[in-house]
Amino acid sequence: MNALTLVIDDDPAFNAILVRTLNRRGIPAQGASDVSSALLAADALRPARVVLDLNLQGSSGLTLIPALLAINPDCRIVVLTGYASIATAVDAVKLGAVQYLAKPVEIEAILSAFADDHGPDFGQPASDAPLSVDRLEWEHIQRVLNENAGNISATARALKMHRRTLQRKLSKRPVRT
């Protein structure tokens, strides 16, 4: 892996650490912290790989995937999120991401996602156990949040839920299946 990796994440500490870690491993990397700087960097650098945060300062990182692929159609995009859901994982892959990983994530998992030429592994058999009610609620909230392009107020209105209640639910870790 010699080509440049663009790290797009609005958390300055995470962004800097990931860029530094990649560079120390001999993988040239550069960071961007918002949508506009990410598009400028992608246009100038034409990265071969992109690590993309799902939530960029309140907007969905998924909206960047088509633009990044328009700049470099061979670009391999790995989406990272602290709020993993099936709905956003499916959307990310449909838009062209090669993998979708939940934070916290190890550097080896990111590098493995880029090295894997087969894309996401959906070959795992589905569990026979039904999802818990809490997990179903989490998945539904994530789907509606995605439908509203990450807008919490619009999502709260669509769910007929108070905005603060929704924010509290979103600040928690995803419920296990």
PAZAPA-4460 file (N, C-alpha, C; in steps of 0.05 Angstrom, whole numbers, plus 32768, in hexadecimal, padded with zeros to 4 digits):
% residues 177
    n_x    n_y    n_z   ca_x   ca_y   ca_z    c_x    c_y    c_z   seq   type   mol
   8011   7FE8   8000   8000   8000   8000   8012   8019   8000     1      M     A
   8016   8025   7FE9   8026   803D   7FE8   8016   8056   7FE3     2      N     A
   7FFF   8053   7FD7   7FEF   806B   7FD0   7FE4   8079   7FE9     3      A     A
   7FDC   8091   7FE5   7FD3   80A2   7FFC   7FB8   8099   8007     4      L     A
   7FB6   809B   8021   7F9D   8096   802F   7F93   80B1   803B     5      T     A
   7F7A   80B8   8035   7F6E   80D0   8040   7F5D   80C8   8058     6      L     A
   7F62   80D4   806F   7F52   80CF   8087   7F3F   80E6   808B     7      V     A
   7F25   80E1   8089   7F11   80F6   808C   7F02   80F1   80A6     8      I     A
   7F08   8100   80BB   7EFB   80FD   80D5   7EFC   8118   80E3     9      D     A
   7EE5   811F   80EF   7EE4   8139   80FD   7EEF   8139   8119    10      D     A
   7EF7   8122   8123   7F04   8121   813D   7F22   8125   8139    11      D     A
   7F2C   813D   8140   7F48   8144   813A   7F5D   8130   8146    12      P     A
   7F58   8126   815E   7F6A   8114   816B   7F6B   80F9   815B    13      A     A
   7F53   80EE   8156   7F52   80D5   8147   7F5E   80D8   812B    14      F     A
   7F58   80ED   811E   7F63   80F3   8103   7F81   80F3   8103    15      N     A
   7F8C   8103   8116   7FAA   8106   8117   7FB7   80EB   811E    16      A     A
   7FAC   80DC   8131   7FB7   80C3   8139   7FB7   80AF   8122    17      I     A
   7FA0   80AD   8114   7F9F   809A   80FD   7FB2   80A2   80E7    18      L     A
   7FB3   80BC   80E0   7FC6   80C5   80CC   7FE3   80BE   80D4    19      V     A
   7FEA   80C4   80ED   8005   80BE   80F7   800B   80A0   80F6    20      R     A
   7FF8   8090   80FE   7FFB   8073   80FF   8000   8068   80E3    21      T     A
   7FF0   8071   80D0   7FF3   8068   80B4   800E   8071   80A9    22      L     A
   8016   8089   80AE   8030   8093   80A4   8047   8083   80B0    23      N     A
   8045   807C   80CA   805A   806C   80D7   805C   8050   80CB    24      R     A
   8046   8047   80C0   8046   802C   80B4   804E   802E   8096    25      R     A
   8057   8045   808D   8060   8048   8072   8049   804D   805E    26      G     A
   8031   8054   8068   801A   8059   8057   8015   8077   8058    27      I     A
   801B   8085   8042   8017   80A2   8042   7FFA   80A9   8047    28      P     A
   7FF6   80BB   805A   7FDB   80C2   8062   7FD9   80E0   8068    29      A     A
   7FC1   80EB   8063   7FBC   8107   8069   7F9F   8108   8075    30      Q     A
   7F9A   811B   8086   7F80   811E   8092   7F70   8135   8088    31      G     A
   7F56   8133   808B   7F43   8148   8086   7F2D   8146   809B    32      A     A
   7F23   815E   80A4   7F10   815D   80BA   7EF3   8164   80B4    33      S     A
   7EEE   816D   809B   7ED3   8174   8094   7ECE   816F   8076    34      D     A
   7EB6   8171   806E   7EAE   816A   8052   7EBD   817B   803E    35      V     A
   7EBE   8195   8041   7ECC   81A6   802D   7EE9   81A1   802B    36      S     A
   7EF7   819E   8042   7F14   8199   8041   7F19   817C   8037    37      S     A
   7F07   816A   803C   7F0A   814F   8032   7F08   814E   8013    38      A     A
   7EF5   815D   8008   7EF2   815E   7FEB   7F09   816C   7FDE    39      L     A
   7F13   8181   7FEA   7F2B   818F   7FDF   7F43   817D   7FE0    40      L     A
   7F47   816F   7FF6   7F5E   815D   7FF8   7F5C   8145   7FE5    41      A     A
   7F44   813A   7FE2   7F40   8124   7FD0   7F45   812C   7FB3    42      A     A
   7F3C   8144   7FAC   7F40   814E   7F91   7F5D   8153   7F8B    43      D     A
   7F6C   815D   7F9F   7F88   8163   7F9B   7F9A   814A   7F9C    44      A     A
   7F93   8137   7FAE   7FA4   8121   7FB3   7F9C   8107   7FA5    45      L     A
   7F83   8105   7F9D   7F78   80ED   7F90   7F80   80D4   7FA0    46      R     A
   7F77   80D2   7FB9   7F7F   80BB   7FCA   7F75   80A0   7FC0    47      P     A
   7F86   808C   7FC5   7F7F   8071   7FBD   7F6C   8064   7FD2    48      A     A
   7F6E   806E   7FEB   7F5E   8064   8001   7F54   807B   8012    49      R     A
   7F3C   8078   801D   7F30   808C   802E   7F25   807E   8047    50      V     A
   7F2B   8089   805E   7F1E   8081   8077   7F0B   8097   807D    51      V     A
   7EF1   8091   807D   7EDC   80A5   807E   7ECA   80A1   8097    52      L     A
   7EC9   80B6   80A7   7EB7   80B5   80BF   7E9A   80B8   80B5    53      D     A
   7E88   80AA   80C1   7E6C   80AB   80B9   7E5F   80C6   80C1    54      L     A
   7E67   80D0   80D8   7E5B   80EA   80E2   7E71   80FF   80E1    55      N     A
   7E6E   8112   80CF   7E81   8129   80CC   7E73   8142   80D5    56      L     A
   7E78   814B   80ED   7E6C   8164   80F8   7E4E   8165   80F3    57      Q     A
   7E40   8150   80F9   7E23   8150   80F6   7E19   8148   80DB    58      G     A
   7E2A   8146   80C7   7E20   813D   80AC   7E2A   8121   80A7    59      S     A
   7E1D   8114   8095   7E24   80F8   808E   7E3C   80F6   807C    60      S     A
   7E4F   80E6   8084   7E67   80E1   8073   7E5F   80D1   805A    61      G     A
   7E48   80C4   805B   7E40   80B4   8044   7E3C   80C6   802B    62      L     A
   7E35   80DF   8030   7E31   80F1   8019   7E4B   80F6   800A    63      T     A
   7E62   80F1   8016   7E7C   80F5   8009   7E84   80DE   7FF7    64      L     A
   7E79   80C7   7FFB   7E82   80AF   7FEC   7E7F   80B3   7FCE    65      I     A
   7E68   80BC   7FC3   7E67   80BF   7FA6   7E7B   80D4   7F9B    66      P     A
   7E7F   80EA   7FAA   7E92   80FE   7FA1   7EAE   80F4   7FA2    67      A     A
   7EB5   80E4   7FB6   7ED0   80D9   7FB8   7ED5   80C5   7FA1    68      L     A
   7EC1   80B5   7F9B   7EC3   80A2   7F85   7EC3   80AF   7F6A    69      L     A
   7EB6   80C7   7F68   7EB7   80D6   7F4F   7ED3   80E1   7F4A    70      A     A
   7EE1   80E8   7F5F   7EFC   80F2   7F5D   7F0F   80DC   7F56    71      I     A
   7F0C   80C5   7F63   7F1D   80AD   7F5D   7F0C   8094   7F5F    72      N     A
   7F02   808A   7F48   7EF0   8073   7F48   7EFD   805A   7F54    73      P     A
   7F17   8058   7F55   7F25   8041   7F61   7F2A   8044   7F7F    74      D     A
   7F22   805A   7F8A   7F26   8060   7FA6   7F18   804B   7FB7    75      C     A
   7F25   8041   7FCC   7F19   802E   7FDF   7F12   803D   7FF8    76      R     A
   7EF9   803C   7FFF   7EEE   804C   8016   7EE6   803A   802C    77      I     A
   7EF0   803F   8044   7EE8   8031   805D   7EDA   8045   806E    78      V     A
   7EC1   803F   8075   7EB1   8051   8087   7EB4   8048   80A4    79      V     A
   7EBA   805C   80B5   7EBC   8057   80D2   7EA5   8065   80E0    80      L     A
   7E9B   8059   80F5   7E86   8066   8104   7E85   805D   8121    81      T     A
   7E7D   806F   8132   7E79   8069   814E   7E5C   8060   8152    82      G     A
   7E4B   8063   813D   7E2F   805C   813F   7E27   8048   8129    83      Y     A
   7E32   8031   812B   7E2E   801D   8116   7E11   8014   8115    84      A     A
   7E07   8011   80FD   7DEC   8006   80F9   7DEC   7FF7   80DE    85      S     A
   7DDA   7FE4   80DC   7DD7   7FD5   80C3   7DCF   7FE7   80AC    86      I     A
   7DBD   7FF9   80B1   7DB3   800B   809C   7DCA   801C   8090    87      A     A
   7DDA   8028   80A1   7DF0   8039   8096   7E06   8027   808A    88      T     A
   7E0A   800F   8094   7E1E   7FFD   8088   7E16   7FF6   806C    89      A     A
   7DFC   7FEF   8068   7DF2   7FE8   804E   7DF4   8000   803B    90      V     A
   7DED   8018   8045   7DEE   8030   8034   7E0B   8036   802C    91      D     A
   7E1E   8033   803E   7E3A   8039   8038   7E44   8026   8022    92      A     A
   7E3E   800D   8025   7E47   7FFA   8011   7E39   7FFE   7FF6    93      V     A
   7E1F   8004   7FF6   7E11   800A   7FDD   7E1D   8023   7FCF    94      K     A
   7E26   8036   7FDF   7E32   804E   7FD3   7E4E   804A   7FC9    95      L     A
   7E5B   8034   7FD1   7E75   802E   7FC7   7E8B   802A   7FDB    96      G     A
   7E85   802B   7FF5   7E9A   8025   8009   7EA1   8007   8008    97      A     A
   7EBA   8001   800E   7EC2   7FE5   800D   7EBF   7FD7   8028    98      V     A
   7EBB   7FE8   803D   7EB8   7FDD   8058   7EAC   7FF1   806B    99      Q     A
   7EA0   7FE8   8080   7E93   7FF9   8094   7E9B   7FEE   80AF   100      Y     A
   7EAA   7FFE   80BF   7EB4   7FF4   80D9   7EAB   8006   80EF   101      L     A
   7EA5   7FFA   8106   7E9D   8009   811E   7EB5   8011   812F   102      A     A
   7EB4   802A   8138   7EC9   8033   814B   7EC3   8029   8166   103      K     A
   7ED6   8024   8177   7EF3   8027   8171   7EFC   8010   815F   104      P     A
   7F10   8017   814F   7F1A   8004   813B   7F38   8003   813C   105      V     A
   7F43   7FEC   8138   7F60   7FE8   8137   7F6A   7FEE   811B   106      E     A
   7F83   7FF8   811A   7F8F   7FFF   8100   7F90   7FE6   80EE   107      I     A
   7F94   7FCE   80FA   7F95   7FB5   80EA   7F7B   7FB0   80DB   108      E     A
   7F64   7FB7   80E9   7F4A   7FB3   80DC   7F46   7FC5   80C4   109      A     A
   7F50   7FDE   80C7   7F4E   7FF1   80B1   7F5F   7FE8   8099   110      I     A
   7F78   7FE0   809F   7F8A   7FD7   808A   7F7F   7FBD   807D   111      L     A
   7F74   7FAC   808D   7F68   7F93   8082   7F51   7F9A   8070   112      S     A
   7F41   7FAD   8077   7F2A   7FB5   8067   7F33   7FC0   804B   113      A     A
   7F49   7FCE   804B   7F54   7FD8   8032   7F60   7FC2   8021   114      F     A
   7F6C   7FAE   802F   7F7A   7F99   8021   7F66   7F84   8016   115      A     A
   7F4F   7F82   8021   7F3B   7F6F   8019   7F2E   7F76   7FFF   116      D     A
   7F34   7F66   7FEA   7F29   7F6C   7FCF   7F0D   7F62   7FCC   117      D     A
   7F02   7F54   7FDF   7EE8   7F48   7FDC   7ED2   7F59   7FE8   118      H     A
   7ED8   7F70   7FF4   7EC4   7F81   8000   7EBA   7F76   801A   119      G     A
   7EA5   7F82   8025   7E9B   7F79   803F   7E92   7F5C   803F   120      P     A
   7E96   7F4F   8055   7E8F   7F33   8058   7E72   7F31   8062   121      D     A
   7E60   7F2D   804F   7E44   7F2A   8057   7E3D   7F0C   8057   122      F     A
   7E51   7EFB   8054   7E4D   7EDE   8053   7E49   7ED1   806E   123      G     A
   7E4C   7EE0   8083   7E47   7ED5   809E   7E2A   7ECE   80A1   124      Q     A
   7E24   7EB7   80AB   7E08   7EB0   80AE   7DFA   7EC2   80C3   125      P     A
   7DE2   7EC9   80BE   7DD3   7EDA   80D0   7DCB   7EC9   80E9   126      A     A
   7DCB   7ED6   80FF   7DC3   7EC9   8118   7DA6   7EC3   8117   127      S     A
   7D9F   7EAC   8124   7D82   7EA4   8126   7D74   7EB4   813C   128      D     A
   7D84   7EBF   814E   7D78   7ECE   8165   7D6E   7EE9   815B   129      A     A
   7D56   7EF0   8163   7D4B   7F0A   815A   7D5A   7F21   8168   130      P     A
   7D5A   7F38   815B   7D66   7F4F   8167   7D56   7F58   8180   131      L     A
   7D64   7F63   8193   7D56   7F6D   81AB   7D46   7F86   81A3   132      S     A
   7D32   7F8C   81B4   7D22   7FA4   81AF   7D34   7FBD   81AF   133      V     A
   7D47   7FBE   81C1   7D59   7FD5   81C2   7D69   7FD7   81A8   134      D     A
   7D73   7FC1   819E   7D83   7FC1   8185   7D71   7FC9   816D   135      R     A
   7D58   7FBF   816D   7D46   7FC7   8157   7D41   7FE5   8158   136      L     A
   7D3D   7FF0   8170   7D39   800D   8173   7D52   801C   8168   137      E     A
   7D6A   8012   8170   7D83   801F   8167   7D84   801F   8148   138      W     A
   7D7E   8008   813C   7D7F   8006   811E   7D6B   8019   8111   139      E     A
   7D53   801A   811D   7D3E   802C   8112   7D47   8049   8114   140      H     A
   7D51   8051   812B   7D5B   806D   812E   7D71   8073   811A   141      I     A
   7D84   8060   8116   7D99   8064   8103   7D8F   8067   80E6   142      Q     A
   7D7B   8057   80DF   7D6F   8058   80C4   7D62   8073   80C0   143      R     A
   7D52   807C   80D3   7D44   8096   80D1   7D58   80AD   80D1   144      V     A
   7D6D   80AB   80E1   7D82   80BF   80E2   7D8F   80C1   80C6   145      L     A
   7D94   80AA   80BA   7DA1   80A9   80A0   7D8E   80B5   808B   146      N     A
   7D74   80AF   808D   7D61   80BA   807A   7D5F   80D9   807C   147      E     A
   7D66   80E4   8094   7D65   8100   8098   7D81   810D   8096   148      N     A
   7D93   80FF   8089   7DAE   8109   8084   7DBC   8112   809D   149      A     A
   7DB8   8103   80B3   7DC5   8109   80CC   7DBA   8120   80DC   150      G     A
   7DA4   812B   80D3   7D97   8142   80E1   7D88   8138   80F9   151      N     A
   7D92   813E   8111   7D86   8134   8129   7D6A   813F   812E   152      I     A
   7D66   8159   8129   7D4B   8165   812D   7D37   8158   811B   153      S     A
   7D3D   8155   8101   7D2A   8149   80EE   7D25   812C   80F6   154      A     A
   7D3A   811E   80FF   7D36   8102   8107   7D24   8100   811F   155      T     A
   7D28   8112   8133   7D17   8112   814B   7CFA   8117   8143   156      A     A
   7CF5   812A   8131   7CD9   812F   8128   7CCE   8116   811A   157      R     A
   7CDE   8109   8109   7CD4   80F2   80FA   7CCE   80DB   810D   158      A     A
   7CDD   80D9   8123   7CD9   80C3   8137   7CC4   80CB   814C   159      L     A
   7CBB   80E4   814A   7CA8   80EF   815F   7CB4   80EC   817A   160      K     A
   7CCD   80F5   817C   7CDD   80F2   8195   7CE9   810E   819B   161      M     A
   7CEC   8114   81B4   7CF9   812D   81BC   7D16   812C   81B3   162      H     A
   7D20   8142   81AA   7D3C   8144   819F   7D50   813B   81B4   163      R     A
   7D4D   8144   81CD   7D60   813C   81E2   7D60   811E   81E7   164      R     A
   7D49   8112   81E6   7D47   80F5   81EA   7D56   80E7   81D4   165      T     A
   7D53   80F0   81BB   7D61   80E4   81A5   7D7F   80E8   81A8   166      L     A
   7D88   8100   81B0   7DA4   8105   81B4   7DAF   80F2   81CA   167      Q     A
   7DA0   80EE   81DF   7DA9   80DC   81F4   7DAC   80C0   81E9   168      R     A
   7D99   80B7   81DA   7D9A   809C   81CF   7DB2   8099   81BB   169      K     A
   7DB7   80AE   81AC   7DCD   80AD   8199   7DE9   80AE   81A6   170      L     A
   7DEA   80BA   81BE   7E04   80BC   81CC   7E0C   80A1   81D9   171      S     A
   7DFA   808E   81DB   7E00   8074   81E6   7E0D   8063   81D1   172      K     A
   7E1B   804F   81D9   7E26   803B   81C7   7E10   802A   81BB   173      R     A
   7E14   8020   81A3   7DFF   800F   8197   7DFA   7FF7   81A9   174      P     A
   7DE2   7FEF   81AA   7DDA   7FD7   81B9   7DE3   7FBE   81AA   175      V     A
   7DEE   7FAB   81B9   7DF6   7F92   81AC   7DDE   7F83   81A2   176      R     A
   7DE2   7F72   818E   7DCC   7F63   8182   7DC2   7F4E   8194   177      T     A
***
